[in-house]
């Protein structure tokens, strides 16, 4: 092992030296003094690692031998009427437009490319995926989308060739995690979920059942962390470049210690095969969900009771804060934990239990990852001042998902371009100022303000007339702000919009 590593290191060193020689020769047109000028700066901070950590593993065989017996193939027979023939990949309806076609081609289709049940197959179909044992008494983790159409009974095929019946203990569609248990008593080989997340660039090994070919091993690295692919409110995927294909869904991705760092759930591909863009649910998420599924068969999530949105630079300017980090509260629902703790519209939540909150989605994940009844410390900004509130989380209703609204505008040089009237005068409610006309080519329309919307606040103060709106804009200008914050109500709910303060005159 060490001889081979040394050999690889020697070859790498000679290869790099050759490349450097070619670069110098090819750069003859560049003045020697220019090259010498940058050389001292490069020498001050070389980006190198010790030889022991810089070499790639000579083989993954040892880790594969240790963990492969814990990986299983999962098969579910279902009624065609109950499914859309999504045999082994997650259907991602909310994927961003630039990725939607990639995911759709991978996740749907029955060989004919139309994504619809094939009547020539009869009334039943089969979903094929992967899974892995997490306990000696037979608990298995897989994806929810692999088993969701198969009722309560599935079959798993072990590495030694045995096929066993398993029951569905519980499943969570929001994270795409499901927990099974084999019905035959016995002691089974199992693996552990990693306690420490991998770093970008770490080696990983994936094992699964691609295209029904069980026990297939592929390798790669962690390409990115914290990916939000629009699949759900709690997206926090690992991106890996190990080849992942149809049937790998629900299978494990291991680090070189043999710990599961993620559960493979989706790929992006124009062809249906691997192109090096695969996504896995992080082990920490899986661990939290599985604990609840084992205890009760369902997952309950913490509930704060606020509607939130990301903070853009112009919103930060309108709020009079220096950073665009955190989550802006655009409404607090009555009698909820947040309302009882005094959190209100216009506050910016910046921390949970002392840990910074970078954006609205991170706040959603942090709160949802906690159990109802958990007491948390919420740090927030109000009028530029830091405050704290102690909150006992409620239970997220089953029909409710965290609301994160996005402000698609980007320009900070805006003029209003609106015609306004008191809301009560035009039958738009008892509060605020109604938008009765919008220039479709104007900046207000680009910010998403539309006819029928109602402006509730300007600069943190309630408004009841067009004059109040004008006064709010003037006050922001007098304070030297480049943008004024408006709270706007539409059919979809309330949100904050930062509008650039028009120049005087």
Secondary structure, 3 states (H helix, E strand, C coil): CHHHHHHHHHHHHHHHHHHHHHHHHHCCCCCHHHHHHHHHHHHHCCCCCCHHHHCCCCCCHHHHHHHHHHEEEEEEEEEHHHCCCCCCCCCCCCCCHHHHHHHHHHHCCCCCCCCCCCHHHCCEEEEEEEEEECCCCCEEEEEHHHHCCCCCEEEEECCCCCEEEEEEEEEECCCCEEEEEECCCCCCCCCCECCCCCCCCCEEEEEECHHHCCCEEEEEEEEEEEECCCCCCCCCEEEECCCCCCCCCCCEEECCCCCEEEEEEEECCCCCCCCCCEEEEEHHHHHHHHHHHHHHCCCCCEECCEEEEECCHHHHHHHCCCCCCCEEEEEECCCCHHHHCCCCCCCEEEEECCEECCCHHHHHHHHHCCCCCCEEEEEEEECCEEEEEEEECEECCCCCCCCEECCCCCCCCCCCCEEEEEHHHHCCCCCCEEEEEECCCCHHHHCCCCCCCEEEEECCEECCCHHHHHHHHHHHHHCCCCEEEEEEEECCEEEEEEEECCCCC
